[in-house]
Amino acid sequence: MSDDEIQNDGYDQALEAIENGNPYALECPEGHQSMPPRRVCPECGASDLEEVEIPLSGELLSYNVTYVPTPDFKDDVPFVLGIAQFDNVRLTGRVKADAEDVEVGSAVEVGLGESETTERPLVTFDLA
């Protein structure tokens, strides 16, 4: 198994589920949900995790505008990066809108896009 396969184990499947309109999170017996998929719950350490569906629509909790990126996103700037709540899980993604159109509390829909720099897939939010 290559380093890329190990590093992306579970993550690629989660991105594919988002692309297919069936996003999911992992939930522990205590009801904590996390994304991207993990081997243990980040809240309580439980290792008994199961996939649960999450909605396509959520609420934007926070955002920032990135002007100085890491090298993997040097051709993408400026871009809006947001954190949104989807039921009991928060996702981080690129907001596909101009910064002046984005507000905390906005309804968003999760989707999949790609970095202009690397052409790798990334989580995106469309304003609903």
C-alpha positions in Angstrom: 0.0 0.0 0.0 1.4 3.4 -1.0 1.6 6.4 1.4 -1.2 8.2 -0.6 -3.5 5.2 -0.1 -2.8 5.2 3.6 -3.1 9.0 4.0 -6.4 9.1 2.0 -8.0 5.9 3.5 -11.6 6.8 4.1 -11.3 10.4 2.9 -11.6 9.6 -0.8 -14.7 7.5 0.0 -16.2 10.4 1.9 -15.5 12.8 -1.0 -17.1 10.3 -3.5 -20.2 10.1 -1.3 -20.5 14.0 -1.3 -20.1 14.0 -5.1 -22.8 11.4 -5.4 -25.2 13.4 -3.1 -24.9 11.0 -0.2 -22.6 12.7 2.4 -22.0 10.9 5.6 -20.2 11.3 8.9 -19.0 8.7 11.4 -20.8 8.4 14.7 -19.7 6.8 17.9 -22.1 5.1 20.4 -22.2 8.4 22.4 -23.6 10.2 19.3 -20.6 12.3 18.5 -20.2 12.7 14.8 -17.0 13.5 12.9 -15.8 14.2 9.4 -13.6 13.4 7.5 -13.8 9.7 8.6 -11.6 8.6 11.4 -10.5 5.5 13.2 -11.6 6.8 16.6 -14.0 9.4 17.9 -12.1 12.7 18.5 -14.5 13.5 21.4 -14.4 10.4 23.5 -11.9 8.0 21.8 -14.4 5.3 21.0 -13.4 3.0 18.1 -16.9 1.6 17.4 -17.9 4.1 14.6 -20.6 3.7 12.1 -21.6 5.7 9.0 -24.6 8.0 9.3 -26.1 10.1 6.6 -25.9 13.9 6.9 -28.0 16.4 5.0 -26.8 18.2 1.9 -27.9 21.5 3.4 -26.3 23.3 6.4 -25.6 26.6 8.0 -22.4 28.6 7.6 -20.9 29.2 11.0 -17.7 31.1 10.1 -15.6 32.0 7.2 -12.5 33.9 6.1 -11.0 35.1 2.9 -7.6 33.7 2.1 -5.2 35.9 0.2 -1.9 34.2 1.2 -2.2 30.4 0.6 -0.1 27.4 1.1 1.7 26.3 -2.1 -1.1 23.7 -2.9 -3.5 26.6 -3.4 -1.3 29.3 -4.9 -3.4 29.6 -8.1 -6.7 29.6 -6.2 -6.5 32.9 -4.3 -8.4 34.8 -3.2 -10.9 32.3 -2.0 -13.5 32.1 0.8 -13.0 29.2 3.3 -15.9 28.4 5.6 -17.0 26.1 8.4 -20.6 24.9 8.2 -22.9 22.8 10.5 -24.7 19.8 8.9 -26.8 18.3 11.7 -24.3 17.3 14.3 -21.1 17.6 12.3 -19.1 20.5 11.1 -17.4 20.5 7.7 -14.7 22.9 6.3 -15.0 23.8 2.7 -14.5 26.4 0.0 -17.4 28.7 -0.3 -18.2 29.2 -4.0 -19.1 32.8 -3.8 -17.5 36.3 -3.7 -16.6 37.4 -0.2 -19.1 40.3 -0.3 -22.0 37.8 -0.8 -21.1 35.6 2.1 -22.6 36.0 5.6 -22.5 34.0 8.8 -25.8 32.1 9.1 -26.2 31.7 5.4 -27.7 28.4 4.2 -25.2 26.3 2.2 -25.2 23.1 0.2 -22.2 20.8 0.3 -20.6 19.7 -2.9 -17.3 18.8 -4.5 -14.9 20.9 -6.5 -11.2 20.9 -7.2 -8.2 23.1 -6.5 -7.1 25.2 -9.5 -3.5 24.6 -8.5 -3.4 20.9 -8.0 -6.7 19.7 -9.5 -7.3 17.6 -6.4 -10.8 17.3 -5.1 -12.0 19.5 -2.2 -15.3 20.1 -0.3 -17.2 23.1 -1.5 -20.2 25.0 -0.3 -22.8 26.7 -2.6 -24.9 29.5 -1.1 -28.5 28.1 -1.0 
